[in-house]
């Protein structure tokens, strides 16, 4: 699609958030003036970019998919990356969103023009203006690299798991993996057999439970195709079970030792070495950090050609890596499995509000928003997957669809009431976040005794949603104009 000079609704990012919102906008109003810009060469977001071996979803696909676009073609309960990517491309094509996407178009700057009540946007493909700007770049889109002394001197190959180097052959190599989070848990068992030796650097052990995965039966797929309510019922049951788990993490933390016992039993079954089991046993409450799902991660670490280093990483030499105890490990390749930057999204540096400050300057290292969607001082701006909308138990797609409802209702109110601009009040945003932080104090994420990526530079949990997801959906059912400052400057929307 050619870049227009002006668009009513500009969406930045073509992953689950951006595609889902655009699809629903077009369902509500087929001729809606909406454009999606995407810095990559295709739609798909994180499921386009993360292609490391074994990449898969850790939420059952019956729930990790759009409610308005069910599919009977999933191969497993937990879908693999290639089929999730194909699913997103198919949804984009089927809903007409693909015709509204400009790829290889990166947002460089967006400045709010108060006199004209619009966003002046500069991209790598040109400039345009927009009445409403929706940032749907995701919380897990920009890889995070640790600051390690000597990395520039390394003579081998290094890359991040989110930017996997498929041209590099690991066969017969000595490989260091930095990090033991959700990505490492998936790719380490996949590459172990090819490497000569694998050294895994662990900063903090995580609780690991089995991934109850299997292939979907042919009969299941047949029923999903012929009797759609069967798939809806499965989706509902999975959702209910996940909400029950969320209740434990958020409101019944006294029952979590039962889950810890199950995780310890899993560890005992898969790891024979008592000292290795000790290194792999967390000292914090289960659920405080992301619970990892794997049937082969722990078993892989117990192999003789794999070394787990729990002393931390101190530096890099031309020939290898040095742990915190001063031991050098000779390696040929370093793979960083060090996650992303959810509390410091780079896109925040590109957004300038009504006072000229960037969103990053406004947040000052501690993101906050009203309902995870709007920010005082940034009129006509929506965030998808914004602060305090992440989950530890269920599907983020449910949260994104809830936010889409809110955005679509706001656009409707703007059209019907001829609103040129809206801005959430500072008081409404402050009161909302006070409630969120108060609720988080009672959850395992805040009182579980761990240090996690849920905390920002101010030591505040600016990532997690503190309670049941249905409560989030309930608050997003309508655009509450009473909590916003609205300006009417004539019928800007047709």
C-alpha positions as CSV (number, residue, x, y, z in Angstrom):
1,X,0.0,0.0,0.0
2,X,1.2,3.5,-0.8
3,X,1.8,5.9,2.1
4,X,-1.0,8.4,2.3
5,X,-0.5,12.0,3.4
6,X,-3.1,11.7,6.2
7,X,-5.0,8.9,7.9
8,X,-7.6,8.9,10.6
9,X,-6.2,6.0,12.6
10,X,-2.5,5.0,12.3
11,X,-1.5,1.8,13.9
12,X,2.2,1.1,14.6
13,X,3.1,-2.6,14.5
14,X,1.6,-5.6,12.7
15,X,1.8,-8.3,15.4
16,X,-1.2,-9.7,17.3
17,X,-2.1,-6.3,18.7
18,X,-2.0,-4.3,15.6
19,X,-3.5,-6.8,13.3
20,X,-6.3,-7.7,15.8
21,X,-7.2,-4.1,16.3
22,X,-7.2,-3.3,12.5
23,X,-9.3,-6.3,11.8
24,X,-11.9,-5.4,14.3
25,X,-12.0,-1.8,13.1
26,X,-12.7,-3.0,9.6
27,X,-15.4,-5.3,10.8
28,X,-17.1,-2.4,12.5
29,X,-16.6,-0.1,9.6
30,X,-15.4,-1.7,6.3
31,X,-14.4,1.7,4.8
32,X,-12.6,3.0,7.9
33,X,-9.6,5.1,7.2
34,X,-7.0,3.0,9.0
35,X,-3.3,2.3,8.2
36,X,-0.8,-0.1,9.8
37,X,2.9,0.5,9.5
38,X,5.4,-2.2,10.2
39,X,9.2,-2.0,10.5
40,X,9.6,-5.6,9.4
41,X,9.2,-7.0,5.9
42,X,6.0,-8.8,6.7
43,X,3.2,-9.0,9.3
44,X,3.6,-11.3,12.3
45,X,5.5,-9.3,14.9
46,X,7.4,-11.4,17.4
47,X,6.2,-14.6,15.7
48,X,7.9,-13.4,12.5
49,X,11.1,-12.4,14.2
50,X,11.7,-15.3,16.7
51,X,12.7,-18.3,14.7
52,X,15.0,-20.0,17.1
53,X,14.9,-23.8,17.2
54,X,12.0,-25.1,19.2
55,X,10.2,-21.7,19.3
56,X,6.6,-22.3,20.5
57,X,3.8,-20.7,22.5
58,X,3.5,-21.6,26.2
59,X,-0.2,-20.8,26.3
60,X,-2.6,-23.3,24.7
61,X,-3.5,-22.2,21.2
62,X,-7.2,-22.6,21.8
63,X,-6.8,-19.5,23.9
64,X,-3.8,-17.9,22.2
65,X,-5.7,-17.0,19.0
66,X,-8.3,-14.4,18.0
67,X,-11.8,-15.1,19.2
68,X,-13.1,-13.8,15.9
69,X,-10.8,-16.0,13.8
70,X,-10.7,-19.6,15.2
71,X,-8.6,-22.2,13.3
72,X,-9.0,-25.9,13.2
73,X,-5.6,-26.4,11.7
74,X,-3.3,-26.2,14.8
75,X,-1.0,-29.2,15.0
76,X,-0.5,-29.2,18.8
77,X,-2.1,-27.9,22.0
78,X,0.9,-25.6,22.2
79,X,1.4,-24.2,18.7
80,X,4.9,-23.9,17.1
81,X,6.2,-20.6,15.8
82,X,5.9,-21.3,12.0
83,X,2.1,-22.1,12.3
84,X,1.4,-19.1,14.5
85,X,3.2,-16.9,11.9
86,X,1.1,-18.5,9.1
87,X,-2.0,-18.0,11.2
88,X,-1.4,-14.3,11.5
89,X,-0.7,-13.9,7.8
90,X,-3.9,-15.7,7.0
91,X,-5.9,-13.6,9.4
92,X,-4.4,-10.4,7.9
93,X,-5.4,-11.6,4.4
94,X,-8.9,-12.8,5.3
95,X,-9.9,-9.7,7.1
96,X,-8.5,-7.3,4.5
97,X,-5.9,-5.8,6.9
98,X,-3.1,-6.9,4.6
99,X,-4.2,-4.3,2.1
100,X,-3.8,-1.6,4.8
101,X,-0.3,-2.5,5.8
102,X,2.9,-0.7,4.8
103,X,5.9,-2.9,5.6
104,X,9.6,-1.9,6.0
105,X,8.3,1.3,7.4
106,X,9.7,2.2,10.8
107,X,8.3,4.9,13.1
108,X,11.0,7.5,13.6
109,X,9.1,10.3,15.4
110,X,5.6,11.2,16.2
111,X,4.9,14.8,17.5
112,X,1.5,15.9,18.7
113,X,0.4,19.2,17.1
114,X,-2.0,20.8,19.5
115,X,-3.1,23.6,17.2
116,X,-4.2,21.1,14.5
117,X,-5.2,18.3,16.9
118,X,-3.3,15.6,15.0
119,X,-0.1,13.6,15.1
120,X,2.7,14.6,12.7
121,X,4.5,11.3,12.0
122,X,7.9,10.7,10.4
123,X,8.7,7.2,9.2
124,X,11.5,5.6,7.2
125,X,9.1,5.6,4.3
126,X,8.0,9.3,4.5
127,X,5.8,11.6,6.5
128,X,2.1,11.7,7.2
129,X,-0.4,13.0,9.8
130,X,-2.9,11.1,11.8
131,X,-5.9,12.0,13.9
132,X,-5.4,9.0,16.3
133,X,-2.1,7.1,16.9
134,X,-2.1,3.6,18.2
135,X,1.2,2.1,19.3
136,X,1.0,-1.7,19.0
137,X,4.7,-2.5,19.0
138,X,4.5,-5.1,21.8
139,X,6.3,-5.4,25.1
140,X,8.6,-8.2,23.8
141,X,9.8,-6.8,20.5
142,X,13.2,-5.3,21.2
143,X,16.0,-7.7,22.4
144,X,17.9,-6.9,25.5
145,X,21.7,-7.4,25.6
146,X,23.7,-7.4,28.8
147,X,26.6,-4.9,29.2
148,X,29.5,-7.4,29.3
149,X,33.1,-6.2,29.4
150,X,35.2,-7.4,26.5
151,X,32.3,-8.5,24.3
152,X,33.7,-6.5,21.4
153,X,36.9,-8.6,21.6
154,X,35.3,-11.9,21.1
155,X,36.7,-13.7,18.1
156,X,33.8,-16.1,17.6
157,X,30.1,-15.7,16.6
158,X,27.5,-14.1,18.9
159,X,23.8,-13.4,18.4
160,X,20.5,-13.0,20.3
161,X,18.0,-15.8,20.3
162,X,15.4,-13.3,19.0
163,X,17.6,-12.8,16.0
164,X,18.8,-16.3,15.4
165,X,21.7,-16.7,12.9
166,X,20.5,-19.6,10.8
167,X,23.5,-19.3,8.5
168,X,25.8,-20.3,11.4
169,X,26.3,-24.0,11.9
170,X,26.6,-25.0,15.6
171,X,27.7,-28.6,14.8
172,X,30.8,-29.5,16.7
173,X,31.1,-26.1,18.4
174,X,31.5,-25.1,22.0
175,X,28.5,-22.9,22.7
176,X,27.8,-20.6,25.6
177,X,24.1,-19.7,26.3
178,X,23.6,-16.6,28.4
179,X,20.3,-16.8,30.2
180,X,17.9,-19.5,31.3
181,X,14.5,-18.0,30.6
182,X,11.6,-19.0,28.4
183,X,13.6,-18.9,25.1
184,X,16.6,-20.8,26.4
185,X,14.3,-23.5,27.8
186,X,13.0,-24.1,24.3
187,X,16.1,-23.9,22.1
188,X,18.8,-25.5,24.4
189,X,17.3,-29.0,24.1
190,X,17.1,-28.5,20.4
191,X,20.7,-27.6,19.8
192,X,22.4,-29.7,22.4
193,X,22.9,-32.8,20.3
194,X,24.7,-30.8,17.6
195,X,27.2,-29.0,19.8
196,X,30.4,-30.4,21.1
197,X,29.8,-28.8,24.5
198,X,27.2,-26.5,25.8
199,X,27.8,-24.1,28.7
200,X,24.7,-22.5,30.1
201,X,25.0,-19.4,32.3
202,X,22.2,-19.0,34.9
203,X,21.7,-15.9,36.9
204,X,18.6,-17.2,38.8
205,X,17.0,-20.6,38.6
206,X,13.3,-20.7,37.6
207,X,10.5,-23.0,38.5
208,X,9.9,-25.5,35.8
209,X,6.8,-27.7,35.3
210,X,5.9,-30.2,32.6
211,X,4.4,-28.9,29.3
212,X,1.3,-31.0,28.8
213,X,1.5,-31.0,25.1
214,X,0.3,-33.4,22.4
215,X,-0.8,-33.5,18.8
216,X,-4.4,-32.6,18.1
217,X,-6.4,-35.6,17.0
218,X,-8.0,-35.7,13.6
219,X,-11.4,-36.0,15.2
220,X,-10.8,-32.9,17.2
221,X,-10.0,-30.9,14.1
222,X,-13.0,-32.3,12.3
223,X,-15.3,-31.3,15.1
224,X,-13.8,-27.8,15.2
225,X,-14.4,-27.4,11.5
226,X,-18.0,-28.8,11.4
227,X,-19.3,-27.8,14.9
228,X,-17.7,-24.4,15.8
229,X,-19.3,-24.3,19.3
230,X,-17.1,-27.3,20.3
231,X,-14.0,-25.3,19.8
232,X,-15.6,-22.4,21.6
233,X,-16.3,-24.7,24.5
234,X,-12.7,-25.9,24.6
235,X,-11.6,-22.2,24.6
236,X,-13.9,-21.4,27.4
237,X,-12.7,-24.4,29.5
238,X,-9.1,-23.5,29.0
239,X,-9.8,-19.9,29.9
240,X,-11.6,-21.0,33.1
241,X,-8.7,-23.2,34.2
242,X,-6.2,-20.4,33.5
243,X,-8.3,-18.0,35.5
244,X,-8.2,-20.4,38.4
245,X,-4.4,-20.5,38.2
246,X,-4.5,-16.7,38.2
247,X,-6.5,-16.7,41.3
248,X,-3.7,-18.7,43.1
249,X,-1.0,-16.3,41.9
250,X,-3.0,-13.2,42.8
251,X,-5.3,-14.1,45.7
252,X,-4.5,-17.5,47.2
253,X,-0.7,-17.4,47.5
254,X,-0.8,-19.7,50.5
255,X,-1.7,-22.6,48.2
256,X,1.3,-22.1,45.9
257,X,3.6,-24.6,47.9
258,X,1.5,-27.4,46.3
259,X,2.7,-26.3,42.9
260,X,6.2,-26.0,44.2
261,X,6.1,-29.6,45.3
262,X,5.0,-30.6,41.8
263,X,7.9,-28.7,40.3
264,X,10.4,-30.2,42.7
265,X,9.1,-33.7,41.8
266,X,9.6,-32.8,38.1
267,X,13.1,-31.7,38.9
268,X,13.8,-34.9,40.9
269,X,12.6,-37.1,38.0
270,X,14.8,-35.4,35.4
271,X,18.0,-34.5,37.2
272,X,20.1,-37.2,38.9
273,X,22.9,-35.1,40.2
274,X,22.0,-33.7,43.7
275,X,24.4,-30.7,43.3
276,X,22.8,-29.8,40.0
277,X,19.3,-30.1,41.5
278,X,20.4,-27.6,44.2
279,X,21.6,-25.1,41.6
280,X,18.3,-25.5,39.8
281,X,16.0,-25.1,42.8
282,X,14.7,-21.5,43.2
283,X,14.6,-19.9,46.6
284,X,11.5,-17.7,45.8
285,X,7.9,-18.6,45.7
286,X,6.7,-20.2,42.5
287,X,4.9,-17.8,40.2
288,X,7.0,-14.8,41.4
289,X,8.9,-15.1,38.1
290,X,7.5,-16.6,34.9
291,X,6.8,-20.3,35.4
292,X,8.6,-22.2,32.6
293,X,7.0,-25.2,30.8
294,X,9.3,-27.9,29.5
295,X,9.6,-31.7,29.3
296,X,13.3,-31.8,28.3
297,X,15.1,-28.6,29.6
298,X,16.1,-30.1,33.0
299,X,17.0,-33.4,31.5
300,X,19.3,-31.7,29.0
301,X,21.1,-29.8,31.7
302,X,21.9,-33.2,33.3
303,X,23.8,-34.4,30.3
304,X,27.6,-34.9,30.5
305,X,28.3,-32.5,27.5
306,X,26.4,-29.7,29.2
307,X,27.7,-27.5,32.0
308,X,25.5,-25.2,34.1
309,X,27.3,-22.2,35.5
310,X,25.4,-20.4,38.3
311,X,28.2,-18.0,39.2
312,X,27.1,-15.4,36.7
313,X,28.9,-13.9,33.7
314,X,31.7,-11.5,34.4
315,X,33.3,-10.9,31.0
316,X,34.2,-12.0,27.5
317,X,37.7,-12.8,26.1
318,X,38.8,-13.3,22.5
319,X,38.4,-17.0,23.0
320,X,35.6,-17.4,25.5
321,X,33.6,-16.2,28.5
322,X,34.6,-15.7,32.1
323,X,32.3,-16.4,35.0
324,X,32.0,-14.5,38.2
325,X,34.3,-16.9,40.0
326,X,37.1,-16.1,37.5
327,X,36.9,-19.3,35.5
328,X,37.3,-18.9,31.7
329,X,35.2,-21.2,29.4
330,X,36.5,-21.6,25.9
331,X,33.7,-21.2,23.4
332,X,33.2,-20.7,19.7
333,X,29.7,-19.1,19.8
334,X,27.7,-17.0,22.4
335,X,23.9,-17.0,22.2
336,X,22.2,-14.4,24.3
337,X,18.8,-15.5,25.7
338,X,18.5,-12.4,27.7
339,X,14.9,-11.3,27.0
340,X,13.5,-8.0,26.0
341,X,12.9,-4.4,27.3
342,X,9.3,-4.3,28.5
343,X,9.8,-1.5,31.0
344,X,11.9,0.7,28.6
345,X,10.3,0.3,25.2
346,X,12.4,2.1,22.5
347,X,9.2,3.5,20.8
348,X,8.7,5.7,23.8
349,X,11.6,7.8,22.7
350,X,9.9,8.5,19.4
351,X,6.6,9.9,20.8
352,X,6.4,13.6,21.8
353,X,3.3,14.8,23.6
354,X,1.6,18.2,24.0
355,X,4.5,19.6,26.1
356,X,7.2,18.5,23.7
357,X,8.6,15.8,26.0
358,X,9.0,12.3,24.8
359,X,7.0,9.5,26.4
360,X,10.3,8.1,27.7
361,X,11.1,11.4,29.4
362,X,7.6,11.5,30.8
363,X,7.9,8.0,32.2
364,X,11.5,8.5,33.4
365,X,12.1,4.8,33.6
366,X,8.8,3.9,35.3
367,X,5.9,3.4,32.7
368,X,2.3,4.0,33.8
369,X,-0.9,4.6,31.9
370,X,-4.7,4.8,32.4
371,X,-6.1,1.3,31.8
372,X,-2.8,0.4,30.2
373,X,-4.0,2.4,27.2
374,X,-3.8,6.2,27.5
375,X,-1.3,8.7,29.1
376,X,-2.0,12.2,30.3
377,X,-0.1,14.7,28.2
378,X,-0.4,12.5,25.1
379,X,-3.7,13.3,23.4
380,X,-5.3,10.9,20.8
381,X,-2.7,8.2,21.7
382,X,-3.5,4.6,22.5
383,X,-1.1,2.0,23.8
384,X,-1.7,-1.7,23.1
385,X,-0.1,-4.1,25.6
386,X,0.7,-1.0,27.7
387,X,1.9,-0.8,31.3
388,X,0.4,-3.3,33.7
389,X,-1.4,-5.4,31.1
390,X,0.9,-8.4,31.1
391,X,-0.2,-11.8,32.5
392,X,1.4,-14.6,34.4
393,X,-1.3,-17.2,33.8
394,X,-3.4,-16.6,30.7
395,X,-3.4,-15.3,27.1
396,X,-2.4,-11.8,26.3
397,X,-4.7,-12.1,23.2
398,X,-7.6,-11.8,25.6
399,X,-6.2,-8.6,27.0
400,X,-5.5,-7.2,23.5
401,X,-9.0,-7.9,22.4
402,X,-10.3,-6.1,25.5
403,X,-8.2,-3.1,24.7
404,X,-9.4,-3.2,21.1
405,X,-13.0,-2.9,22.3
406,X,-12.0,0.2,24.2
407,X,-10.2,1.8,21.3
408,X,-13.0,1.1,18.9
409,X,-15.6,2.6,21.2
410,X,-13.4,5.7,21.6
411,X,-13.2,6.1,17.8
412,X,-17.0,5.7,17.7
413,X,-17.5,8.4,20.4
414,X,-15.1,10.7,18.5
415,X,-17.1,10.3,15.3
416,X,-20.5,10.7,16.8
417,X,-19.6,13.6,19.1
418,X,-17.2,15.3,16.6
419,X,-14.4,15.2,19.1
420,X,-11.1,16.4,17.7
421,X,-8.9,15.3,20.6
422,X,-9.1,13.6,23.9
423,X,-6.7,13.3,26.8
424,X,-7.0,11.3,30.0
425,X,-6.9,13.5,33.1
426,X,-3.9,13.3,35.4
427,X,-6.2,12.6,38.3
428,X,-7.9,9.7,36.7
429,X,-4.6,8.2,35.7
430,X,-3.1,8.7,39.2
431,X,-6.2,7.1,40.9
432,X,-6.2,4.2,38.5
433,X,-2.5,3.4,39.1
434,X,-2.8,3.8,42.8
435,X,-5.4,1.0,42.8
436,X,-3.3,-1.2,40.5
437,X,-0.2,-0.9,42.6
438,X,-2.2,-1.5,45.8
439,X,-3.6,-4.7,44.3
440,X,-0.2,-5.8,43.2
441,X,1.1,-5.7,46.7
442,X,-1.0,-8.7,47.6
443,X,0.2,-10.8,44.6
444,X,3.1,-13.4,44.3
445,X,4.8,-11.1,41.8
446,X,5.4,-8.5,44.5
447,X,5.8,-10.5,47.6
448,X,7.2,-13.8,46.2
449,X,10.8,-12.8,47.1
450,X,12.3,-12.6,43.5
451,X,13.8,-10.0,41.2
452,X,12.1,-10.1,37.8
453,X,11.7,-8.1,34.6
454,X,8.3,-7.0,35.9
455,X,10.1,-4.3,37.9
456,X,11.2,-1.0,36.4
457,X,14.2,1.1,37.2
458,X,12.2,2.7,40.1
459,X,11.5,-0.7,41.7
460,X,7.9,-0.6,40.7
461,X,5.9,-3.4,39.1
462,X,4.8,-1.6,35.9
463,X,4.2,-4.8,33.9
464,X,1.7,-7.2,35.5
465,X,-2.1,-7.0,35.7
466,X,-2.9,-7.7,39.3
467,X,-6.1,-9.7,39.2
468,X,-8.5,-11.7,37.0
469,X,-8.6,-10.9,33.3
470,X,-12.4,-10.7,33.2
471,X,-12.1,-7.7,35.5
472,X,-9.8,-6.1,32.9
473,X,-12.3,-6.8,30.2
474,X,-15.2,-5.4,32.3
475,X,-13.4,-2.0,32.6
476,X,-12.7,-1.9,28.9
477,X,-16.2,-2.4,27.7
478,X,-16.8,1.3,27.0
479,X,-14.8,4.5,26.4
480,X,-15.3,6.5,29.6
481,X,-15.3,10.0,28.2
482,X,-16.0,11.4,31.7
483,X,-12.3,10.7,32.6
484,X,-11.0,12.6,29.6
485,X,-10.6,16.2,28.5
486,X,-12.3,16.4,25.1
487,X,-12.0,19.2,22.5
488,X,-14.6,19.6,19.9
489,X,-13.4,21.4,16.8
490,X,-15.9,20.4,14.2
491,X,-16.7,17.0,12.5
492,X,-13.1,15.7,12.0
493,X,-14.4,12.2,11.6
494,X,-16.8,11.2,8.9
